[in-house]
Amino acid sequence: MKKVLAIIGIVIAVLIVIVIVLPLFVNVNRFKPTLEADLSSALGRKVEIGNIQLSILSGGVTVDNVSIADDPSFSTSPFLTAKQLTAGVHIFPLIFSKQLEITSFTIKDPSVTLLRSSSGTWNFASLGTTNSKTNAAPSSGAAPSSAAQSSNSSSSASSAPNASVGKLRISNGTLVVGTAGAQSKAVTYTAVNFEASDLSRTSQFPFKLTANAPGGGTIDLQGNAGPLNSTDMSMTPFTATLDARHIDLASTGFVDSSSGLAGTVSFNGTFSSDGNVMSSQGTVKTERIRLVAGGAPSTVPVNLDYTAAYTPERQSGALSQGDVHIGKALAHLTGTFDTSGASTAVQMKLNGQAMPVTDLQGVLPAAAITLPPGASLSSGSLNLDLALVGPIDKLVITGPVNLSNGKLAGFSLKSKLGALGSFAGLGGNSGSDTEIQTLSALLRVDPTGTRAQNLNLVVPTIGSITGDGFVSSSSQLDCTLVAKLGGSGAMGAATSGLASLAGGGKSQGGIPFKVEGTTSKPVFVPEVGAMAKNMAKGLAGAATGVGGKNNPAGQVQGVIGGLFGKKKKK
């Protein structure tokens, strides 16, 4: 028994010695030129590596300072750099047959740069494809002739082995995404971890990617890809699910920071591609979204359930379903988009019917529209039919909107009309709310602000107000309006008198005034100059009239007195 134990002990000791000493006699660095040449040929890019070490215990080869060149049409900087690459190898063929058979790759702390050209092509598209064989640097001597290159390419394409990798891992990587030759800021993703199993040119393989997005968001992408496209890696078919959380729009680099578009976005959905068309559907959730410069973050979430298709070759796609949810309010967004420019451009329609404004008012600050202090939309129904055209960071929105049966609680439009509101008989009481029978306008929203044309506001306690208005991106008001006071008595006489004196024109049938200040603190100013000019014309015509109640000159005395705070003489 003791003899057996002694033999076992000797065997173990010998094995330990072999494990320790063997790497000293197996000079794996002899494979360096071959490995660089083979990798360069396989990837179609020049590959450079540093020192190589053999680890018997782990059954692998460790390579220091790995560098893979970029497609020369994109950049002269490396596509990938890594401090260390560990390749799992079959040990016995390496020792006894001097054959290097790689089973897995683990790349630690790499930095990868993904660039997209103006035509939509990515710099990784040619990676490892048959079209890229001639891009790799020759392993020795002078560059081969064109004929030799063509011959080598055809030979490698026809005789390329059906190679496979059991496992590919990328650990703690940095991913930089940008546009080739553009001045726009590149986007950097950190803590990138990628894993794929059973990679092959002839079958599908599972993969998983996680990363930290700029601004604190996270990305989790997993699915199946393959077979690998032999001419364009970006056209490889795949199916995947994406879970992205709290992505900061301002940090993505996809929108111009000066546009004012900001907020955080979360996404959960699926992607699938047959190599030509990519289809996607899912849910986009936004928080604290801001639409224009000078706007404030939305106080309510805006969510989108969508279905879309995209053709990479054309750099364009279509949104067939886009259900926009803001509380109980629902609008439908459909149309096309194009990613060929510096910023994604859209041509879409947004239609919403009978949307409760109580749910929508939380989005108003995002468009730089702020209600007066203490005011709120307590009721009302909104219809809209808008066109959205242009780059998303400089979007132009146009179309009609209509609000009916609304109530602006905590704000009295009658009291804010100043002198106009002092006319005796101005309908209703002087409560603190404003009932809105209808409000319609033709809107145009662009980065400078919101413009309302053909505005028509009907307030039962006042009458109707028409005209044009503009709210700048900084909430400044510039509105030119006409009030046609309703009812009878002095109020009706005031409006009738001014209409008679106006002699037609913009103020016919009403009292012109302007609204200035800000949306949170509007200032109502009667257009005295315009009225005086129209009155002069009207008085000239009234000079030959008969005095009394039907004389416009007599009627306007009460109007002027009301405007300037004077009491009408009895």
C-alpha positions as MATLAB code, in Angstrom:
seq = 'MKKVLAIIGIVIAVLIVIVIVLPLFVNVNRFKPTLEADLSSALGRKVEIGNIQLSILSGGVTVDNVSIADDPSFSTSPFLTAKQLTAGVHIFPLIFSKQLEITSFTIKDPSVTLLRSSSGTWNFASLGTTNSKTNAAPSSGAAPSSAAQSSNSSSSASSAPNASVGKLRISNGTLVVGTAGAQSKAVTYTAVNFEASDLSRTSQFPFKLTANAPGGGTIDLQGNAGPLNSTDMSMTPFTATLDARHIDLASTGFVDSSSGLAGTVSFNGTFSSDGNVMSSQGTVKTERIRLVAGGAPSTVPVNLDYTAAYTPERQSGALSQGDVHIGKALAHLTGTFDTSGASTAVQMKLNGQAMPVTDLQGVLPAAAITLPPGASLSSGSLNLDLALVGPIDKLVITGPVNLSNGKLAGFSLKSKLGALGSFAGLGGNSGSDTEIQTLSALLRVDPTGTRAQNLNLVVPTIGSITGDGFVSSSSQLDCTLVAKLGGSGAMGAATSGLASLAGGGKSQGGIPFKVEGTTSKPVFVPEVGAMAKNMAKGLAGAATGVGGKNNPAGQVQGVIGGLFGKKKKK';
ca = [
       0.000    0.000    0.000;
       2.790    2.335    0.873;
       4.412    1.545   -2.445;
       1.266    2.444   -4.358;
       0.950    5.721   -2.504;
       4.575    6.507   -3.216;
       4.051    5.868   -6.943;
       0.972    8.121   -6.978;
       2.943   10.814   -5.166;
       5.741   10.602   -7.721;
       3.274   10.838  -10.626;
       1.623   13.904   -9.111;
       4.998   15.522   -8.522;
       6.023   14.843  -12.120;
       2.778   16.338  -13.414;
       3.293   19.452  -11.308;
       6.817   19.796  -12.650;
       5.497   19.399  -16.218;
       2.830   22.070  -15.650;
       5.454   24.450  -14.263;
       8.310   23.690  -16.629;
       6.586   22.846  -19.899;
       5.683   26.487  -20.829;
       9.414   27.204  -20.633;
      10.083   24.732  -23.433;
       7.037   25.521  -25.587;
       7.855   28.852  -27.188;
       4.366   29.999  -28.161;
       5.779   33.296  -29.423;
       6.965   31.337  -32.442;
       3.318   31.366  -33.523;
       3.104   35.174  -33.377;
       3.789   35.901  -37.085;
       1.467   33.082  -38.122;
      -1.237   34.192  -35.719;
      -1.029   37.825  -36.876;
      -1.167   36.772  -40.522;
      -4.041   34.321  -39.999;
      -6.075   36.814  -37.968;
      -5.404   39.578  -40.511;
      -6.534   37.292  -43.300;
      -9.608   36.118  -41.414;
     -10.712   39.623  -40.371;
      -9.639   41.497  -43.493;
      -7.853   43.989  -41.252;
      -4.257   44.336  -40.115;
      -3.868   42.693  -36.709;
      -0.930   43.319  -34.374;
      -0.273   41.490  -31.107;
       2.303   41.641  -28.327;
       3.792   38.968  -26.134;
       2.178   35.500  -26.070;
       2.106   33.316  -22.959;
       0.958   29.702  -22.587;
      -1.023   28.665  -19.513;
      -1.227   24.895  -19.124;
      -3.590   25.072  -16.137;
      -6.190   27.161  -17.927;
      -5.612   25.516  -21.262;
      -5.157   28.777  -23.059;
      -2.871   31.294  -24.652;
      -2.732   34.885  -23.406;
      -1.899   37.629  -25.873;
      -0.989   41.158  -24.749;
      -1.639   44.466  -26.546;
      -4.016   43.448  -29.340;
      -4.798   45.960  -32.083;
      -7.167   45.529  -35.058;
      -7.063   48.205  -37.746;
     -10.162   50.016  -38.945;
     -11.521   49.954  -42.475;
      -9.184   52.498  -44.162;
     -12.147   54.228  -45.796;
     -13.381   55.176  -42.307;
     -10.362   55.876  -40.130;
      -6.629   55.370  -39.709;
      -7.125   54.786  -35.979;
      -7.606   51.235  -34.647;
     -11.038   49.637  -34.782;
     -10.248   47.670  -31.620;
      -7.530   47.780  -29.014;
      -7.299   45.512  -25.991;
      -4.798   45.089  -23.209;
      -5.176   41.347  -23.223;
      -6.777   38.535  -25.194;
      -7.030   34.998  -23.897;
      -7.541   32.239  -26.441;
      -8.662   28.812  -25.322;
      -6.681   26.171  -27.210;
      -6.382   22.418  -27.430;
      -3.156   21.814  -25.494;
      -2.039   18.439  -26.866;
      -2.150   19.368  -30.581;
      -0.195   22.489  -29.636;
       2.480   20.503  -27.752;
       2.870   17.422  -29.875;
       1.818   18.558  -33.354;
       2.623   22.257  -33.111;
      -0.940   22.932  -34.311;
      -2.821   25.963  -32.898;
      -6.519   25.064  -32.533;
      -8.500   27.922  -30.900;
     -11.741   27.093  -29.082;
     -12.618   30.423  -27.430;
     -11.696   34.091  -27.163;
     -11.902   36.339  -24.111;
     -11.039   39.998  -24.673;
     -10.465   42.094  -21.563;
     -10.835   45.858  -21.322;
     -11.150   46.482  -25.061;
     -11.960   49.783  -26.744;
     -14.063   49.503  -29.927;
     -14.998   52.355  -32.265;
     -18.100   52.017  -34.449;
     -18.400   54.584  -37.234;
     -21.263   55.149  -39.654;
     -20.703   56.768  -43.041;
     -23.008   59.314  -44.672;
     -24.302   56.505  -46.900;
     -25.349   54.455  -43.871;
     -22.519   51.889  -44.045;
     -20.843   50.849  -40.782;
     -17.110   50.285  -40.403;
     -17.689   46.762  -39.066;
     -19.636   45.742  -42.191;
     -16.495   44.512  -43.983;
     -15.053   42.806  -40.909;
     -14.273   39.161  -41.661;
     -16.043   39.195  -45.036;
     -14.766   37.738  -48.303;
     -14.739   41.245  -49.797;
     -12.290   42.432  -47.151;
      -9.530   39.851  -47.622;
      -7.423   42.201  -49.689;
      -7.670   44.924  -47.026;
      -5.467   42.947  -44.660;
      -1.798   43.756  -44.649;
       0.413   41.095  -46.276;
       2.256   38.943  -43.754;
       5.657   39.400  -45.361;
       7.568   41.068  -48.178;
       6.270   43.605  -50.649;
       2.613   44.085  -51.407;
       1.328   41.563  -53.941;
       0.319   42.644  -57.416;
      -3.298   43.344  -58.315;
      -3.500   40.031  -60.138;
      -2.068   38.233  -57.139;
      -4.501   40.026  -54.835;
      -7.417   38.958  -57.000;
      -6.144   35.415  -57.081;
      -5.570   35.326  -53.335;
      -9.018   36.755  -52.671;
     -10.708   34.186  -54.877;
      -8.654   31.434  -53.341;
      -9.411   32.461  -49.769;
     -13.081   32.887  -50.582;
     -13.358   29.465  -52.127;
     -11.144   27.624  -49.664;
     -12.100   29.460  -46.465;
     -12.586   26.860  -43.752;
     -15.887   26.464  -41.985;
     -14.313   27.835  -38.826;
     -16.231   28.144  -35.590;
     -15.541   29.544  -32.147;
     -17.027   27.842  -29.150;
     -17.171   30.982  -27.014;
     -16.458   34.677  -27.534;
     -16.394   37.018  -24.566;
     -15.755   40.742  -24.304;
     -15.259   41.911  -20.735;
     -15.479   45.484  -19.405;
     -15.220   47.113  -22.806;
     -15.654   50.674  -24.013;
     -17.747   51.284  -27.118;
     -17.511   54.591  -28.992;
     -20.243   55.266  -31.600;
     -19.993   58.143  -34.057;
     -20.201   59.330  -37.645;
     -17.196   59.151  -39.951;
     -15.745   62.571  -40.732;
     -18.503   64.383  -38.801;
     -18.016   67.120  -36.250;
     -20.811   65.747  -34.076;
     -19.922   64.424  -30.659;
     -19.292   60.678  -30.433;
     -21.209   58.664  -27.843;
     -19.338   56.451  -25.378;
     -20.814   53.342  -23.744;
     -18.939   51.800  -20.825;
     -18.911   48.493  -18.927;
     -19.658   46.708  -22.205;
     -19.910   42.947  -21.787;
     -20.606   40.655  -24.742;
     -20.899   36.896  -24.978;
     -21.667   34.627  -27.929;
     -21.543   30.836  -28.219;
     -20.914   28.487  -31.145;
     -20.144   31.217  -33.659;
     -20.335   29.873  -37.190;
     -20.808   31.042  -40.758;
     -23.378   28.311  -41.369;
     -25.768   28.466  -38.403;
     -27.381   30.720  -35.831;
     -25.687   31.428  -32.515;
     -26.948   33.011  -29.274;
     -25.527   36.299  -27.993;
     -25.960   38.726  -25.120;
     -24.740   42.287  -24.642;
     -24.976   44.608  -21.644;
     -23.638   48.144  -21.303;
     -23.931   51.412  -19.409;
     -25.217   54.245  -21.602;
     -24.007   57.846  -21.269;
     -25.952   59.719  -18.628;
     -26.481   56.695  -16.388;
     -28.762   54.491  -18.508;
     -28.420   50.740  -19.016;
     -28.760   48.490  -22.077;
     -29.536   44.767  -22.174;
     -29.648   43.144  -25.630;
     -29.926   39.410  -26.220;
     -31.018   37.070  -28.972;
     -29.778   34.933  -31.848;
     -27.794   35.896  -34.949;
     -26.506   34.164  -38.040;
     -25.538   32.666  -40.296;
     -22.854   35.351  -40.645;
     -23.141   37.282  -43.908;
     -19.961   36.595  -45.876;
     -20.016   39.914  -47.760;
     -21.477   42.385  -45.236;
     -21.492   41.653  -41.509;
     -24.131   44.325  -40.872;
     -26.568   42.331  -43.046;
     -26.373   39.236  -40.834;
     -29.919   38.059  -39.895;
     -30.864   38.231  -36.229;
     -33.690   38.303  -33.710;
     -33.296   40.080  -30.379;
     -34.999   41.699  -27.438;
     -33.819   45.050  -26.121;
     -34.374   46.441  -22.657;
     -32.963   49.978  -22.383;
     -33.630   52.030  -19.265;
     -33.253   55.724  -18.442;
     -31.378   56.729  -21.587;
     -30.568   60.440  -21.414;
     -31.478   62.026  -24.786;
     -29.077   64.925  -24.306;
     -26.175   62.492  -23.852;
     -26.877   60.191  -26.798;
     -25.443   62.518  -29.445;
     -28.424   61.722  -31.700;
     -29.955   65.178  -31.258;
     -28.494   68.666  -31.297;
     -28.263   69.943  -27.726;
     -29.195   73.449  -28.915;
     -32.586   72.159  -30.118;
     -33.807   71.875  -26.531;
     -34.983   68.278  -27.010;
     -34.195   66.464  -23.764;
     -35.446   63.965  -21.226;
     -34.966   60.282  -20.435;
     -36.209   57.372  -22.522;
     -36.778   53.732  -21.650;
     -37.475   51.048  -24.240;
     -38.636   47.460  -24.217;
     -39.243   45.632  -27.456;
     -38.109   43.230  -30.137;
     -36.029   43.463  -33.314;
     -35.733   41.023  -36.181;
     -33.923   41.179  -39.501;
     -33.752   38.916  -42.538;
     -30.598   40.717  -43.629;
     -32.474   43.244  -45.757;
     -35.376   44.637  -43.713;
     -35.412   45.093  -39.956;
     -38.760   45.005  -38.165;
     -39.333   46.256  -34.640;
     -42.137   46.677  -32.177;
     -42.268   47.698  -28.553;
     -42.957   50.437  -26.048;
     -41.051   53.688  -25.564;
     -41.533   55.468  -22.246;
     -40.323   59.012  -21.675;
     -39.892   60.950  -18.455;
     -39.364   64.673  -18.022;
     -39.414   65.121  -21.784;
     -38.669   68.616  -23.156;
     -39.573   69.516  -26.734;
     -38.155   73.006  -27.361;
     -35.385   75.251  -26.082;
     -36.704   77.302  -23.190;
     -39.246   74.642  -22.295;
     -39.485   72.894  -18.951;
     -39.596   69.127  -18.359;
     -43.004   67.527  -18.742;
     -44.575   66.629  -15.423;
     -46.310   63.559  -16.883;
     -44.863   60.602  -18.803;
     -45.376   60.294  -22.557;
     -45.450   56.701  -23.841;
     -45.449   55.243  -27.350;
     -46.530   51.765  -28.476;
     -45.167   51.252  -31.971;
     -44.585   48.930  -34.918;
     -41.999   49.897  -37.526;
     -39.899   48.556  -40.403;
     -36.489   49.831  -41.537;
     -34.395   49.156  -44.648;
     -30.676   49.760  -43.881;
     -29.687   49.931  -47.543;
     -32.125   52.807  -48.128;
     -31.617   54.283  -44.644;
     -35.357   54.775  -44.373;
     -38.370   53.191  -42.750;
     -42.044   53.482  -41.918;
     -43.984   53.709  -38.667;
     -47.177   51.755  -39.255;
     -48.407   52.008  -35.659;
     -47.630   54.730  -33.162;
     -50.070   55.016  -30.262;
     -49.093   57.987  -28.105;
     -50.389   57.774  -24.532;
     -50.481   60.765  -22.172;
     -52.562   59.623  -19.253;
     -55.980   58.745  -20.741;
     -55.323   60.859  -23.821;
     -54.543   58.875  -26.979;
     -53.168   60.078  -30.303;
     -52.038   58.125  -33.361;
     -48.664   58.762  -35.013;
     -47.850   57.264  -38.428;
     -45.544   58.065  -41.329;
     -41.995   57.642  -42.620;
     -38.497   58.419  -41.335;
     -35.070   58.794  -42.927;
     -31.725   58.347  -41.141;
     -29.430   59.339  -44.020;
     -28.801   62.847  -42.689;
     -26.938   64.108  -39.662;
     -30.214   63.871  -37.738;
     -33.158   61.546  -38.349;
     -35.829   63.281  -40.447;
     -39.524   62.415  -40.303;
     -42.645   62.999  -42.346;
     -45.537   61.964  -40.145;
     -49.116   62.644  -39.099;
     -50.387   62.952  -35.516;
     -54.131   62.652  -35.019;
     -55.995   62.763  -31.746;
     -59.695   63.037  -31.028;
     -61.586   63.833  -27.824;
     -58.440   63.912  -25.712;
     -59.020   65.085  -22.119;
     -57.002   68.252  -21.511;
     -56.720   67.461  -17.825;
     -54.223   64.751  -18.820;
     -52.479   66.873  -21.446;
     -51.707   69.968  -19.386;
     -48.641   68.323  -17.828;
     -46.975   68.301  -21.278;
     -47.524   72.035  -21.915;
     -44.320   73.133  -20.128;
     -42.323   70.896  -22.508;
     -43.477   73.151  -25.366;
     -42.607   76.296  -23.324;
     -46.275   76.920  -22.486;
     -46.795   77.739  -18.818;
     -50.206   78.429  -17.336;
     -50.598   81.443  -15.038;
     -49.848   80.783  -11.363;
     -52.721   78.941   -9.703;
     -54.437   78.199  -13.028;
     -55.262   74.731  -14.317;
     -57.285   73.099  -17.066;
     -60.049   71.404  -15.111;
     -62.105   70.218  -18.089;
     -62.202   70.174  -21.871;
     -61.742   67.977  -24.905;
     -59.023   68.481  -27.540;
     -58.980   67.428  -31.205;
     -55.865   67.783  -33.362;
     -54.620   66.783  -36.793;
     -50.956   67.700  -37.141;
     -48.178   67.178  -39.673;
     -44.641   66.597  -38.342;
     -41.929   67.336  -40.887;
     -38.139   67.721  -40.735;
     -35.197   66.619  -38.578;
     -36.304   65.577  -35.113;
     -34.064   68.179  -33.487;
     -35.560   70.949  -35.673;
     -39.047   69.598  -36.117;
     -41.837   71.690  -37.647;
     -45.388   70.826  -36.534;
     -48.398   72.304  -38.349;
     -52.142   71.723  -38.368;
     -55.496   72.555  -36.782;
     -56.389   72.119  -33.113;
     -59.757   72.536  -31.442;
     -60.655   72.715  -27.748;
     -64.283   72.450  -26.706;
     -66.162   72.734  -23.412;
     -63.044   73.734  -21.551;
     -62.577   75.388  -18.197;
     -59.497   77.300  -17.053;
     -59.813   77.188  -13.278;
     -58.124   79.842  -11.170;
     -57.894   82.384  -14.004;
     -60.447   85.053  -14.927;
     -59.968   86.246  -18.494;
     -62.590   88.951  -17.896;
     -60.579   90.497  -15.060;
     -57.363   90.323  -17.097;
     -58.877   92.302  -19.973;
     -58.238   95.439  -17.939;
     -60.215   98.414  -19.258;
     -62.156   96.219  -21.637;
     -63.474   94.222  -18.726;
     -64.883   97.339  -17.003;
     -67.722   97.789  -19.444;
     -71.047   97.556  -17.696;
     -73.049   94.544  -18.739;
     -70.059   92.368  -19.741;
     -71.715   88.983  -19.430;
     -71.598   86.733  -16.388;
     -70.145   87.320  -12.985;
     -66.589   88.150  -12.101;
     -65.676   84.652  -10.863;
     -62.142   83.324  -10.753;
     -62.581   80.814  -13.607;
     -62.927   81.108  -17.379;
     -65.382   78.910  -19.249;
     -64.267   78.202  -22.813;
     -66.987   77.201  -25.233;
     -64.506   76.648  -28.054;
     -60.935   77.478  -28.935;
     -59.617   76.733  -32.414;
     -56.462   77.699  -34.288;
     -54.070   76.673  -37.019;
     -50.823   75.865  -35.206;
     -47.199   75.998  -36.316;
     -44.620   74.788  -33.813;
     -40.901   75.042  -34.609;
     -37.714   75.601  -32.581;
     -38.495   79.323  -32.287;
     -41.868   78.778  -30.617;
     -45.583   78.252  -31.265;
     -47.623   80.347  -33.685;
     -51.440   80.290  -33.718;
     -53.170   81.653  -36.816;
     -56.903   82.178  -37.353;
     -57.401   81.892  -33.628;
     -61.032   81.888  -32.537;
     -61.864   81.865  -28.820;
     -65.481   81.883  -27.638;
     -65.975   82.669  -23.934;
     -69.704   82.887  -22.967;
     -69.115   85.555  -20.301;
     -67.242   87.820  -22.721;
     -67.959   87.064  -26.341;
     -65.453   86.030  -29.000;
     -61.785   86.813  -29.494;
     -60.071   86.331  -32.853;
     -56.640   87.018  -34.306;
     -53.101   85.632  -34.376;
     -50.718   84.786  -31.559;
     -47.123   83.729  -30.979;
     -45.507   82.108  -27.954;
     -41.710   82.099  -28.212;
     -39.524   79.264  -26.994;
     -38.837   81.414  -23.926;
     -42.614   81.786  -23.213;
     -42.820   85.409  -24.440;
     -46.236   86.414  -25.810;
     -46.904   88.481  -28.927;
     -50.590   88.317  -29.818;
     -52.706   90.683  -31.913;
     -56.385   90.066  -31.212;
     -59.858   91.513  -31.609;
     -62.541   91.182  -28.928;
     -66.151   91.160  -30.044;
     -68.076   91.632  -26.840;
     -71.357   89.806  -26.638;
     -74.630   90.649  -24.843;
     -76.665   93.836  -24.813;
     -76.710   97.179  -23.075;
     -73.549   99.243  -22.775;
     -71.343   96.325  -23.754;
     -73.224   95.747  -26.983;
     -73.319   99.474  -27.683;
     -69.556   99.660  -27.137;
     -68.821   96.983  -29.642;
     -71.406   98.319  -32.088;
     -70.076  101.851  -31.764;
     -66.470  100.845  -32.386;
     -67.514   98.666  -35.300;
     -69.390  101.594  -36.852;
     -66.451  103.941  -36.376;
     -63.877  101.404  -37.566;
     -65.023  101.685  -41.137;
     -64.095   98.045  -41.834;
     -60.646   96.539  -41.612;
     -59.119   94.238  -39.050;
     -61.015   95.607  -36.053;
     -64.410   95.573  -37.743;
     -66.984   94.262  -35.328;
     -64.707   94.327  -32.275;
     -62.100   96.027  -30.104;
     -58.428   95.436  -31.071;
     -55.915   94.679  -28.351;
     -52.563   92.958  -27.814;
     -51.401   90.347  -25.339;
     -47.790   90.684  -24.203;
     -45.705   89.463  -21.292;
     -45.364   85.713  -20.722;
     -47.705   82.760  -20.637;
     -47.466   82.733  -16.852;
     -48.068   86.493  -16.592;
     -49.964   87.803  -19.634;
     -50.518   91.547  -20.091;
     -53.577   92.764  -22.047;
     -53.040   96.088  -23.811;
     -55.757   97.891  -25.876;
     -54.438   99.029  -29.269;
     -55.294  102.698  -28.736;
     -53.408  103.819  -31.851;
     -55.330  101.494  -34.118;
     -58.641  102.448  -32.518;
     -57.900  106.175  -32.737;
     -57.095  105.889  -36.418;
     -60.276  103.958  -37.119;
     -62.315  106.292  -34.925;
     -61.070  109.315  -36.837;
     -62.298  107.789  -40.040;
     -65.600  106.828  -38.432;
     -66.130  110.247  -36.840;
     -65.538  111.958  -40.142;
     -68.378  109.938  -41.566;
     -70.555  110.475  -38.489;
     -70.228  114.266  -38.598;
     -73.249  114.507  -40.884;
     -75.289  112.018  -38.839;
     -78.149  112.727  -36.487;
     -77.397  112.834  -32.757;
     -78.899  110.515  -30.224;
     -78.628  106.870  -29.414;
     -78.147  105.909  -33.060;
     -75.264  108.352  -33.545;
     -71.929  106.411  -33.548;
     -70.166  109.478  -32.178;
     -72.400  109.379  -29.134;
     -71.937  105.652  -28.671;
     -68.154  105.822  -28.761;
     -68.026  108.345  -25.877;
     -68.847  105.483  -23.511;
     -66.263  103.264  -25.148;
     -63.452  105.784  -24.785;
     -64.525  106.527  -21.250;
     -64.395  102.823  -20.406;
     -60.993  102.326  -22.011;
     -59.378  105.142  -20.101;
     -61.177  104.633  -16.813;
     -63.560  107.587  -17.225;
     -67.218  107.433  -16.370;
     -69.716  108.128  -19.051;
     -71.589  111.378  -18.419;
     -75.329  111.116  -18.010;
];
